[in-house]
């Protein structure tokens, strides 16, 4: 009988791959639960004590786990605890808008260890590459690291980089970001892999991993802050469309506002005019509420928070909230007709300020306007959601690389 030739490293079903699968399962459990003992890891993975011991020794030798104290308060001897080595890898996320670049660095456990914000006024003469580098270096310095310690960067911007041309679309308000050679320049300047993603898509990543969309494979996230946009998650994956512009719902023609033509040049559309942040102070003044007009996002958030707090007590503020809920539901009805989502997450300062009162009003209006009835929830990631999504995206890819012990 001919002998059996073992498969090459990485072949499914070989001991090397099975060990790597067990290693990854243990690392994911440590990320989820924090410090665990060998016995606990064995129970959670179904591995025998000797196999769990070998696994931990292997991961410790690879620099992926470290011993961290002992368990206390239980009968018997204290057990050695293990945790993921936070210094095994670091990632960075950047959140870009027209005023600033916010940057953050996280270790492989997901803990944010450095932050920095770089002001980028419209007349700034520095190149975009220099701005990105300065923001990144500020966060890296705050983390006590060097640029070379960063394994991967994810940059979130408004709009989207067209996969065919490499140019940023749907974001004319970002000066300097529209050069067709920008991505090549950044790739040449930065030594680590750099990925780019729409900022609202990154909020959806954060909500799916850590917030209101946990456990959901299909949902829509509506973002309303400085601009009105959406992220579309189908079968667990972001849907970006042919040019990356899927979710640019601010351009939707909707009833209740004049038809907007040349929407890309105008950087606005029907739904944006009807229900964007700039519409809230206009609506308030029409109802006799004295309010400033700008800055739109801040004024809108303040008005909606006041209206939610005075709902059914102040007639004008109550009507403001009701009319604004109807406007948002009008656009969401079109989104629902096309995508039929089971869940819609409402996020961004202008929506979050209205809280549960506004959510309930939108839900009631949508039930009257749409054929299906998706459940509406308010987003849970209220602090730097774009940055959090960028870090989560970078962490997912980096963990796949660093935690792969089959190589």
Secondary structure, 3 states (H helix, E strand, C coil): CCCCCCCCCCCCCCHHHHHHHHHHHHHHHHHHHCCEEHHHHHHHHCCCHHHHHHHHHHHHHCCCEEEEEECCCCCCCCCEEEEECHHHCEEEEEEECCCEEEEEEEECCCCEEEEEEEECCCCCCCCHHHHHHHHHHHHHHHCCCCHHHEEEEEEEECCEECCCCCCEECCCCCCCCCCCCHHHHHHHHCCCEEEEEEHHHHHHHHHHHHCCCCCCCCEEEEEECCCEEEEEEECCEECCCCCCCCCCHHHCCCCCCCCCCCHHHHCCCHHHHHHCHHHHHHHHHHCCCCCCCCCHHHHHHHHHHHHHHCCCCCHHHHHHHHHHHHHHHHHHHHHHHHHCCCEEEEECHHHHCCHHHHHHHHHHHHHHHCCCCCEEEECCCCCCHHHHHHHHHHHHHHHHHHCCCCC
